[in-house]
């Protein structure tokens, strides 16, 4: 893992946590160790990477400190609807860049975001892709790979409609 990969991992974990996903202390410590080995420098990074099992409860606070020191801190919008939209953009970015499996990503958009937002029209193509990927049957005459490619294209189309200056996830 190089420095860019380590920073990307830290940035990703920051967003996961900001959007309410729980990340175990062991993963936070491992990310700190990966970053340290990759040459990332931060005053609190060595402390995070060096935590012992008995010190794991300190990991979340140290991880947050590392993020702030590296300028990687992320805070979703305070408004719940805006936070859901920010999460939708973040998930769509991951689908589009290949870092998130299209079935998993479209399912998250469908169940965790579109539902809460009242199924807005802008998310409809991604929700439809999610439906198709979950319900896919061989008898449809279309491969699951084709459906995944449709999901990737739907994610890219969704991202292309983002207005300039709109917050990135």
Backbone as JSON Lines, residues from 0, in Angstrom:
{"i":0,"aa":"X","n":[0.85,-1.18,0.0],"ca":[0.0,0.0,0.0],"c":[0.89,1.24,0.0]}
{"i":1,"aa":"X","n":[0.58,2.18,-0.9],"ca":[1.35,3.43,-0.93],"c":[0.6,4.51,-0.15]}
{"i":2,"aa":"X","n":[1.21,5.69,-0.08],"ca":[0.61,6.8,0.69],"c":[-0.78,7.15,0.19]}
{"i":3,"aa":"X","n":[-0.94,7.24,-1.14],"ca":[-2.25,7.61,-1.7],"c":[-3.31,6.58,-1.32]}
{"i":4,"aa":"X","n":[-2.95,5.29,-1.4],"ca":[-3.91,4.24,-1.03],"c":[-4.27,4.34,0.45]}
{"i":5,"aa":"X","n":[-3.28,4.59,1.29],"ca":[-3.51,4.69,2.72],"c":[-4.43,5.88,3.04]}
{"i":6,"aa":"X","n":[-4.18,7.01,2.39],"ca":[-5.03,8.19,2.61],"c":[-6.45,7.94,2.11]}
{"i":7,"aa":"X","n":[-6.55,7.25,0.97],"ca":[-7.88,6.93,0.43],"c":[-8.64,6.03,1.4]}
{"i":8,"aa":"X","n":[-7.93,5.05,2.0],"ca":[-8.56,4.16,2.98],"c":[-9.03,4.96,4.19]}
{"i":9,"aa":"X","n":[-8.22,5.86,4.69],"ca":[-8.61,6.68,5.84],"c":[-9.82,7.56,5.5]}
{"i":10,"aa":"X","n":[-9.79,8.17,4.31],"ca":[-10.9,9.02,3.86],"c":[-12.2,8.21,3.77]}
{"i":11,"aa":"X","n":[-12.08,7.01,3.22],"ca":[-13.24,6.14,3.06],"c":[-13.82,5.77,4.43]}
{"i":12,"aa":"X","n":[-12.95,5.4,5.35],"ca":[-13.41,5.02,6.68],"c":[-14.03,6.21,7.42]}
{"i":13,"aa":"X","n":[-13.51,7.4,7.17],"ca":[-14.09,8.61,7.77],"c":[-15.54,8.78,7.32]}
{"i":14,"aa":"X","n":[-15.78,8.56,6.04],"ca":[-17.14,8.7,5.52],"c":[-18.05,7.58,6.03]}
{"i":15,"aa":"X","n":[-17.53,6.38,6.06],"ca":[-18.31,5.27,6.6],"c":[-18.81,5.61,8.01]}
{"i":16,"aa":"X","n":[-17.9,6.07,8.84],"ca":[-18.26,6.41,10.22],"c":[-19.21,7.6,10.27]}
{"i":17,"aa":"X","n":[-18.97,8.6,9.43],"ca":[-19.82,9.79,9.42],"c":[-21.25,9.46,9.0]}
{"i":18,"aa":"X","n":[-21.39,8.44,8.15],"ca":[-22.72,8.04,7.71],"c":[-23.32,6.95,8.59]}
{"i":19,"aa":"X","n":[-22.72,6.74,9.77],"ca":[-23.33,5.89,10.78],"c":[-22.94,4.42,10.77]}
{"i":20,"aa":"X","n":[-21.98,4.05,9.93],"ca":[-21.56,2.65,9.95],"c":[-20.52,2.45,11.04]}
{"i":21,"aa":"X","n":[-20.67,1.38,11.78],"ca":[-19.74,1.09,12.86],"c":[-18.52,0.39,12.29]}
{"i":22,"aa":"X","n":[-17.36,0.87,12.68],"ca":[-16.09,0.26,12.29],"c":[-15.39,-0.15,13.57]}
{"i":23,"aa":"X","n":[-15.03,-1.39,13.66],"ca":[-14.37,-1.89,14.84],"c":[-13.02,-1.24,15.08]}
{"i":24,"aa":"X","n":[-12.65,-1.17,16.35],"ca":[-11.37,-0.58,16.72],"c":[-10.21,-1.29,16.06]}
{"i":25,"aa":"X","n":[-10.34,-2.6,15.86],"ca":[-9.26,-3.35,15.21],"c":[-9.01,-2.84,13.79]}
{"i":26,"aa":"X","n":[-10.08,-2.52,13.07],"ca":[-9.92,-1.98,11.71],"c":[-9.33,-0.57,11.73]}
{"i":27,"aa":"X","n":[-9.72,0.24,12.71],"ca":[-9.17,1.6,12.83],"c":[-7.67,1.53,13.1]}
{"i":28,"aa":"X","n":[-7.29,0.65,13.99],"ca":[-5.87,0.49,14.32],"c":[-5.1,-0.03,13.11]}
{"i":29,"aa":"X","n":[-5.67,-1.0,12.4],"ca":[-4.99,-1.55,11.22],"c":[-4.84,-0.47,10.15]}
{"i":30,"aa":"X","n":[-5.84,0.36,9.96],"ca":[-5.74,1.45,8.99],"c":[-4.64,2.42,9.39]}
{"i":31,"aa":"X","n":[-4.52,2.67,10.69],"ca":[-3.44,3.52,11.18],"c":[-2.08,2.9,10.92]}
{"i":32,"aa":"X","n":[-1.97,1.6,11.16],"ca":[-0.72,0.89,10.9],"c":[-0.38,0.9,9.41]}
{"i":33,"aa":"X","n":[-1.39,0.64,8.57],"ca":[-1.17,0.68,7.11],"c":[-0.66,2.04,6.68]}
{"i":34,"aa":"X","n":[-1.28,3.09,7.2],"ca":[-0.88,4.46,6.83],"c":[0.53,4.76,7.31]}
{"i":35,"aa":"X","n":[0.85,4.35,8.52],"ca":[2.18,4.59,9.07],"c":[3.25,3.89,8.23]}
{"i":36,"aa":"X","n":[3.0,2.63,7.89],"ca":[3.94,1.87,7.07],"c":[4.08,2.48,5.68]}
{"i":37,"aa":"X","n":[2.99,3.06,5.16],"ca":[3.02,3.68,3.83],"c":[3.71,5.03,3.83]}
{"i":38,"aa":"X","n":[4.08,5.54,5.01],"ca":[4.79,6.8,5.07],"c":[3.95,8.02,5.36]}
{"i":39,"aa":"X","n":[2.69,7.81,5.72],"ca":[1.84,8.94,6.1],"c":[2.33,9.44,7.46]}
{"i":40,"aa":"X","n":[2.35,10.76,7.62],"ca":[2.87,11.35,8.85],"c":[1.8,12.21,9.52]}
{"i":41,"aa":"X","n":[1.59,11.93,10.79],"ca":[0.64,12.68,11.61],"c":[1.05,12.45,13.06]}
{"i":42,"aa":"X","n":[0.95,13.48,13.9],"ca":[1.37,13.33,15.3],"c":[0.67,12.18,16.04]}
{"i":43,"aa":"X","n":[-0.59,11.92,15.75],"ca":[-1.33,10.89,16.48],"c":[-1.34,9.53,15.8]}
{"i":44,"aa":"X","n":[-0.81,9.47,14.58],"ca":[-0.88,8.23,13.81],"c":[-0.11,7.09,14.48]}
{"i":45,"aa":"X","n":[1.08,7.35,14.97],"ca":[1.87,6.3,15.61],"c":[1.17,5.8,16.88]}
{"i":46,"aa":"X","n":[0.5,6.7,17.59],"ca":[-0.23,6.29,18.8],"c":[-1.38,5.36,18.42]}
{"i":47,"aa":"X","n":[-2.11,5.7,17.36],"ca":[-3.21,4.86,16.89],"c":[-2.68,3.49,16.45]}
{"i":48,"aa":"X","n":[-1.65,3.51,15.63],"ca":[-1.11,2.27,15.08],"c":[-0.52,1.37,16.16]}
{"i":49,"aa":"X","n":[-0.08,1.94,17.25],"ca":[0.57,1.17,18.29],"c":[-0.32,0.74,19.44]}
{"i":50,"aa":"X","n":[-1.62,0.98,19.32],"ca":[-2.52,0.6,20.41],"c":[-2.52,-0.91,20.63]}
{"i":51,"aa":"X","n":[-2.51,-1.3,21.88],"ca":[-2.59,-2.71,22.26],"c":[-4.06,-3.1,22.36]}
{"i":52,"aa":"X","n":[-4.32,-4.39,22.4],"ca":[-5.69,-4.88,22.49],"c":[-6.42,-4.26,23.68]}
{"i":53,"aa":"X","n":[-5.74,-4.12,24.8],"ca":[-6.37,-3.56,26.0],"c":[-6.67,-2.06,25.84]}
{"i":54,"aa":"X","n":[-6.05,-1.43,24.84],"ca":[-6.24,0.01,24.61],"c":[-7.21,0.3,23.46]}
{"i":55,"aa":"X","n":[-7.83,-0.74,22.88],"ca":[-8.72,-0.56,21.74],"c":[-9.82,0.48,21.94]}
{"i":56,"aa":"X","n":[-10.36,0.65,23.15],"ca":[-11.4,1.67,23.32],"c":[-10.93,3.09,22.98]}
{"i":57,"aa":"X","n":[-9.63,3.32,22.97],"ca":[-9.09,4.64,22.63],"c":[-9.03,4.88,21.11]}
{"i":58,"aa":"X","n":[-9.19,3.82,20.32],"ca":[-9.0,3.91,18.87],"c":[-9.92,4.93,18.18]}
{"i":59,"aa":"X","n":[-11.24,4.94,18.45],"ca":[-12.09,5.9,17.73],"c":[-11.66,7.36,17.93]}
{"i":60,"aa":"X","n":[-11.33,7.72,19.17],"ca":[-10.92,9.1,19.44],"c":[-9.59,9.41,18.73]}
{"i":61,"aa":"X","n":[-8.65,8.49,18.79],"ca":[-7.36,8.7,18.12],"c":[-7.54,8.75,16.61]}
{"i":62,"aa":"X","n":[-8.4,7.89,16.08],"ca":[-8.67,7.89,14.64],"c":[-9.21,9.26,14.21]}
{"i":63,"aa":"X","n":[-10.16,9.79,14.97],"ca":[-10.71,11.12,14.66],"c":[-9.62,12.18,14.71]}
{"i":64,"aa":"X","n":[-8.73,12.08,15.68],"ca":[-7.63,13.03,15.79],"c":[-6.72,12.95,14.56]}
{"i":65,"aa":"X","n":[-6.42,11.73,14.14],"ca":[-5.58,11.53,12.93],"c":[-6.26,12.16,11.72]}
{"i":66,"aa":"X","n":[-7.56,11.93,11.58],"ca":[-8.29,12.51,10.43],"c":[-8.19,14.03,10.43]}
{"i":67,"aa":"X","n":[-8.37,14.64,11.59],"ca":[-8.29,16.1,11.68],"c":[-6.88,16.58,11.36]}
{"i":68,"aa":"X","n":[-5.87,15.9,11.88],"ca":[-4.48,16.29,11.63],"c":[-4.13,16.2,10.15]}
{"i":69,"aa":"X","n":[-4.73,15.24,9.46],"ca":[-4.44,15.06,8.03],"c":[-5.42,15.83,7.14]}
{"i":70,"aa":"X","n":[-6.36,16.51,7.74],"ca":[-7.35,17.26,6.95],"c":[-8.33,16.36,6.23]}
{"i":71,"aa":"X","n":[-8.59,15.18,6.79],"ca":[-9.47,14.21,6.15],"c":[-10.82,14.09,6.86]}
{"i":72,"aa":"X","n":[-11.03,14.91,7.87],"ca":[-12.28,14.83,8.61],"c":[-13.46,15.1,7.69]}
{"i":73,"aa":"X","n":[-14.54,14.41,7.92],"ca":[-15.75,14.58,7.11],"c":[-16.95,14.63,8.04]}
{"i":74,"aa":"X","n":[-17.79,15.62,7.81],"ca":[-19.01,15.75,8.59],"c":[-20.16,15.93,7.6]}
{"i":75,"aa":"X","n":[-21.1,14.99,7.57],"ca":[-22.22,15.13,6.64],"c":[-23.06,16.35,7.02]}
{"i":76,"aa":"X","n":[-23.86,16.83,6.09],"ca":[-24.72,17.97,6.4],"c":[-25.6,17.68,7.61]}
{"i":77,"aa":"X","n":[-25.93,18.72,8.36],"ca":[-26.78,18.57,9.54],"c":[-28.21,18.2,9.17]}
{"i":78,"aa":"X","n":[-28.68,18.74,8.05],"ca":[-30.04,18.44,7.61],"c":[-30.1,16.97,7.18]}
{"i":79,"aa":"X","n":[-31.02,16.19,7.74],"ca":[-31.08,14.75,7.43],"c":[-31.28,14.45,5.94]}
{"i":80,"aa":"X","n":[-32.09,15.26,5.25],"ca":[-32.3,15.03,3.8],"c":[-31.01,15.3,3.02]}
{"i":81,"aa":"X","n":[-30.35,16.39,3.36],"ca":[-29.08,16.71,2.68],"c":[-28.03,15.64,2.97]}
{"i":82,"aa":"X","n":[-28.04,15.1,4.19],"ca":[-27.09,14.03,4.54],"c":[-27.38,12.79,3.71]}
{"i":83,"aa":"X","n":[-28.65,12.48,3.48],"ca":[-29.0,11.31,2.65],"c":[-28.53,11.53,1.22]}
{"i":84,"aa":"X","n":[-28.7,12.75,0.7],"ca":[-28.22,13.03,-0.66],"c":[-26.7,12.93,-0.73]}
{"i":85,"aa":"X","n":[-26.01,13.43,0.29],"ca":[-24.54,13.32,0.31],"c":[-24.12,11.86,0.31]}
{"i":86,"aa":"X","n":[-24.84,11.04,1.06],"ca":[-24.55,9.61,1.09],"c":[-24.81,8.98,-0.28]}
{"i":87,"aa":"X","n":[-25.88,9.39,-0.94],"ca":[-26.19,8.86,-2.28],"c":[-25.06,9.18,-3.25]}
{"i":88,"aa":"X","n":[-24.55,10.4,-3.21],"ca":[-23.45,10.77,-4.1],"c":[-22.19,9.96,-3.78]}
{"i":89,"aa":"X","n":[-21.93,9.78,-2.49],"ca":[-20.74,9.02,-2.08],"c":[-20.83,7.57,-2.57]}
{"i":90,"aa":"X","n":[-21.99,6.95,-2.39],"ca":[-22.17,5.56,-2.84],"c":[-22.09,5.49,-4.35]}
{"i":91,"aa":"X","n":[-22.72,6.44,-5.05],"ca":[-22.67,6.44,-6.52],"c":[-21.23,6.6,-7.02]}
{"i":92,"aa":"X","n":[-20.44,7.43,-6.34],"ca":[-19.04,7.58,-6.72],"c":[-18.29,6.25,-6.6]}
{"i":93,"aa":"X","n":[-18.59,5.51,-5.55],"ca":[-17.93,4.22,-5.35],"c":[-18.37,3.19,-6.4]}
{"i":94,"aa":"X","n":[-19.64,3.22,-6.76],"ca":[-20.13,2.32,-7.82],"c":[-19.43,2.68,-9.13]}
{"i":95,"aa":"X","n":[-19.39,3.97,-9.43],"ca":[-18.82,4.44,-10.69],"c":[-17.33,4.16,-10.8]}
{"i":96,"aa":"X","n":[-16.59,4.26,-9.68],"ca":[-15.14,4.05,-9.77],"c":[-14.74,2.6,-9.51]}
{"i":97,"aa":"X","n":[-15.72,1.73,-9.28],"ca":[-15.44,0.31,-9.13],"c":[-15.02,-0.12,-7.73]}
{"i":98,"aa":"X","n":[-15.06,0.79,-6.76],"ca":[-14.64,0.41,-5.42],"c":[-15.8,-0.19,-4.6]}
{"i":99,"aa":"X","n":[-17.01,-0.15,-5.14],"ca":[-18.17,-0.77,-4.48],"c":[-18.92,-1.6,-5.5]}
{"i":100,"aa":"X","n":[-19.19,-2.82,-5.13],"ca":[-19.93,-3.76,-5.96],"c":[-21.29,-3.16,-6.34]}
{"i":101,"aa":"X","n":[-21.65,-3.11,-7.64],"ca":[-22.93,-2.5,-8.03],"c":[-24.16,-3.07,-7.32]}
{"i":102,"aa":"X","n":[-24.28,-4.39,-7.14],"ca":[-25.46,-4.87,-6.41],"c":[-25.53,-4.33,-4.98]}
{"i":103,"aa":"X","n":[-24.41,-4.3,-4.29],"ca":[-24.39,-3.8,-2.91],"c":[-24.69,-2.3,-2.88]}
{"i":104,"aa":"X","n":[-24.08,-1.55,-3.79],"ca":[-24.27,-0.1,-3.81],"c":[-25.69,0.31,-4.17]}
{"i":105,"aa":"X","n":[-26.24,-0.32,-5.21],"ca":[-27.61,0.05,-5.6],"c":[-28.6,-0.38,-4.53]}
{"i":106,"aa":"X","n":[-28.31,-1.48,-3.84],"ca":[-29.19,-1.92,-2.76],"c":[-29.18,-0.89,-1.62]}
{"i":107,"aa":"X","n":[-27.98,-0.38,-1.28],"ca":[-27.88,0.65,-0.25],"c":[-28.66,1.9,-0.65]}
{"i":108,"aa":"X","n":[-28.52,2.32,-1.9],"ca":[-29.24,3.51,-2.36],"c":[-30.74,3.27,-2.29]}
{"i":109,"aa":"X","n":[-31.17,2.1,-2.71],"ca":[-32.58,1.76,-2.71],"c":[-33.15,1.72,-1.3]}
{"i":110,"aa":"X","n":[-32.5,0.97,-0.4],"ca":[-33.09,0.72,0.92],"c":[-32.74,1.76,1.98]}
{"i":111,"aa":"X","n":[-31.53,2.34,1.91],"ca":[-31.09,3.26,2.96],"c":[-31.27,4.73,2.61]}
{"i":112,"aa":"X","n":[-31.47,5.01,1.33],"ca":[-31.53,6.42,0.93],"c":[-32.84,6.75,0.22]}
{"i":113,"aa":"X","n":[-33.09,6.1,-0.91],"ca":[-34.28,6.44,-1.7],"c":[-35.56,6.27,-0.88]}
{"i":114,"aa":"X","n":[-35.62,5.21,-0.12],"ca":[-36.8,4.97,0.71],"c":[-37.04,6.15,1.65]}
{"i":115,"aa":"X","n":[-35.96,6.57,2.35],"ca":[-36.08,7.67,3.31],"c":[-36.4,9.01,2.64]}
{"i":116,"aa":"X","n":[-36.01,9.16,1.38],"ca":[-36.25,10.4,0.65],"c":[-37.57,10.37,-0.14]}
{"i":117,"aa":"X","n":[-38.33,9.28,-0.02],"ca":[-39.6,9.18,-0.74],"c":[-39.43,8.82,-2.19]}
{"i":118,"aa":"X","n":[-38.38,8.07,-2.51],"ca":[-38.08,7.6,-3.86],"c":[-38.08,8.74,-4.9]}
{"i":119,"aa":"X","n":[-37.13,9.67,-4.76],"ca":[-37.06,10.79,-5.72],"c":[-36.69,10.3,-7.12]}
{"i":120,"aa":"X","n":[-37.15,11.05,-8.1],"ca":[-36.93,10.71,-9.51],"c":[-35.45,10.56,-9.86]}
{"i":121,"aa":"X","n":[-34.59,11.4,-9.28],"ca":[-33.16,11.35,-9.59],"c":[-32.52,10.01,-9.22]}
{"i":122,"aa":"X","n":[-33.09,9.33,-8.23],"ca":[-32.53,8.04,-7.78],"c":[-33.21,6.85,-8.45]}
{"i":123,"aa":"X","n":[-34.26,7.1,-9.21],"ca":[-35.04,6.01,-9.81],"c":[-34.2,5.05,-10.64]}
{"i":124,"aa":"X","n":[-33.29,5.53,-11.53],"ca":[-32.5,4.56,-12.3],"c":[-31.64,3.65,-11.42]}
{"i":125,"aa":"X","n":[-31.08,4.19,-10.36],"ca":[-30.26,3.37,-9.46],"c":[-31.13,2.39,-8.68]}
{"i":126,"aa":"X","n":[-32.3,2.82,-8.26],"ca":[-33.23,1.94,-7.55],"c":[-33.67,0.8,-8.48]}
{"i":127,"aa":"X","n":[-33.99,1.14,-9.73],"ca":[-34.38,0.11,-10.7],"c":[-33.26,-0.9,-10.9]}
{"i":128,"aa":"X","n":[-32.03,-0.41,-10.97],"ca":[-30.89,-1.32,-11.1],"c":[-30.79,-2.22,-9.88]}
{"i":129,"aa":"X","n":[-31.03,-1.66,-8.72],"ca":[-31.02,-2.45,-7.49],"c":[-32.08,-3.55,-7.52]}
{"i":130,"aa":"X","n":[-33.28,-3.19,-7.96],"ca":[-34.36,-4.19,-8.09],"c":[-33.94,-5.31,-9.03]}
{"i":131,"aa":"X","n":[-33.42,-4.91,-10.19],"ca":[-33.03,-5.9,-11.2],"c":[-31.92,-6.81,-10.71]}
{"i":132,"aa":"X","n":[-30.95,-6.25,-10.03],"ca":[-29.83,-7.05,-9.55],"c":[-30.25,-8.01,-8.44]}
{"i":133,"aa":"X","n":[-31.15,-7.57,-7.57],"ca":[-31.62,-8.45,-6.49],"c":[-32.51,-9.56,-7.06]}
{"i":134,"aa":"X","n":[-33.35,-9.22,-8.02],"ca":[-34.31,-10.19,-8.53],"c":[-33.85,-10.95,-9.77]}
{"i":135,"aa":"X","n":[-32.62,-10.74,-10.21],"ca":[-32.15,-11.32,-11.47],"c":[-32.32,-12.83,-11.51]}
{"i":136,"aa":"X","n":[-32.78,-13.28,-12.67],"ca":[-32.91,-14.71,-12.94],"c":[-32.29,-14.98,-14.29]}
{"i":137,"aa":"X","n":[-31.7,-16.15,-14.41],"ca":[-31.02,-16.54,-15.65],"c":[-31.96,-16.51,-16.85]}
{"i":138,"aa":"X","n":[-33.25,-16.74,-16.6],"ca":[-34.23,-16.8,-17.68],"c":[-34.5,-15.44,-18.33]}
{"i":139,"aa":"X","n":[-33.98,-14.38,-17.75],"ca":[-34.23,-13.04,-18.29],"c":[-33.55,-12.8,-19.63]}
{"i":140,"aa":"X","n":[-32.55,-13.57,-19.96],"ca":[-31.85,-13.38,-21.22],"c":[-30.84,-12.24,-21.2]}
{"i":141,"aa":"X","n":[-30.52,-11.77,-20.02],"ca":[-29.51,-10.72,-19.85],"c":[-28.6,-11.19,-18.72]}
{"i":142,"aa":"X","n":[-27.31,-10.98,-18.89],"ca":[-26.37,-11.43,-17.87],"c":[-26.34,-10.46,-16.69]}
{"i":143,"aa":"X","n":[-25.93,-10.99,-15.55],"ca":[-25.8,-10.14,-14.37],"c":[-24.72,-9.08,-14.62]}
{"i":144,"aa":"X","n":[-23.7,-9.41,-15.41],"ca":[-22.65,-8.44,-15.75],"c":[-23.23,-7.25,-16.51]}
{"i":145,"aa":"X","n":[-24.18,-7.53,-17.41],"ca":[-24.82,-6.44,-18.15],"c":[-25.61,-5.54,-17.2]}
{"i":146,"aa":"X","n":[-26.3,-6.16,-16.25],"ca":[-27.05,-5.38,-15.26],"c":[-26.11,-4.56,-14.38]}
{"i":147,"aa":"X","n":[-24.96,-5.13,-14.03],"ca":[-23.98,-4.39,-13.24],"c":[-23.44,-3.21,-14.04]}
{"i":148,"aa":"X","n":[-23.19,-3.41,-15.32],"ca":[-22.73,-2.3,-16.18],"c":[-23.79,-1.2,-16.27]}
{"i":149,"aa":"X","n":[-25.07,-1.6,-16.33],"ca":[-26.15,-0.61,-16.34],"c":[-26.13,0.19,-15.03]}
{"i":150,"aa":"X","n":[-25.87,-0.48,-13.93],"ca":[-25.81,0.2,-12.63],"c":[-24.65,1.19,-12.6]}
{"i":151,"aa":"X","n":[-23.52,0.8,-13.15],"ca":[-22.36,1.69,-13.2],"c":[-22.69,2.92,-14.05]}
{"i":152,"aa":"X","n":[-23.33,2.71,-15.18],"ca":[-23.73,3.83,-16.04],"c":[-24.76,4.71,-15.34]}
{"i":153,"aa":"X","n":[-25.7,4.1,-14.63],"ca":[-26.71,4.89,-13.91],"c":[-26.04,5.74,-12.83]}
{"i":154,"aa":"X","n":[-25.04,5.18,-12.16],"ca":[-24.3,5.94,-11.14],"c":[-23.58,7.12,-11.79]}
{"i":155,"aa":"X","n":[-22.94,6.88,-12.93],"ca":[-22.23,7.96,-13.63],"c":[-23.21,9.04,-14.08]}
{"i":156,"aa":"X","n":[-24.37,8.64,-14.57],"ca":[-25.38,9.62,-15.0],"c":[-25.87,10.44,-13.81]}
{"i":157,"aa":"X","n":[-26.11,9.79,-12.71],"ca":[-26.54,10.47,-11.5],"c":[-25.49,11.5,-11.07]}
{"i":158,"aa":"X","n":[-24.24,11.1,-11.09],"ca":[-23.15,12.0,-10.69],"c":[-23.01,13.17,-11.66]}
{"i":159,"aa":"X","n":[-23.27,12.93,-12.93],"ca":[-23.13,14.0,-13.93],"c":[-24.18,15.08,-13.76]}
{"i":160,"aa":"X","n":[-25.26,14.78,-13.06],"ca":[-26.34,15.75,-12.85],"c":[-26.1,16.62,-11.62]}
{"i":161,"aa":"X","n":[-25.02,16.31,-10.88],"ca":[-24.73,17.09,-9.68],"c":[-24.37,18.52,-10.09]}
{"i":162,"aa":"X","n":[-24.96,19.46,-9.41],"ca":[-24.68,20.86,-9.73],"c":[-23.3,21.26,-9.24]}
{"i":163,"aa":"X","n":[-22.6,22.15,-9.98],"ca":[-21.27,22.57,-9.54],"c":[-21.33,23.14,-8.13]}
{"i":164,"aa":"X","n":[-20.35,22.75,-7.32],"ca":[-20.29,23.25,-5.97],"c":[-21.1,22.44,-4.99]}
{"i":165,"aa":"X","n":[-21.9,21.49,-5.49],"ca":[-22.68,20.65,-4.6],"c":[-21.73,19.75,-3.83]}
{"i":166,"aa":"X","n":[-22.01,19.56,-2.57],"ca":[-21.05,18.84,-1.72],"c":[-20.84,17.42,-2.22]}
{"i":167,"aa":"X","n":[-19.56,17.06,-2.22],"ca":[-19.2,15.7,-2.61],"c":[-19.24,14.85,-1.35]}
{"i":168,"aa":"X","n":[-19.64,13.57,-1.51],"ca":[-19.71,12.64,-0.39],"c":[-18.42,12.1,-0.05]}
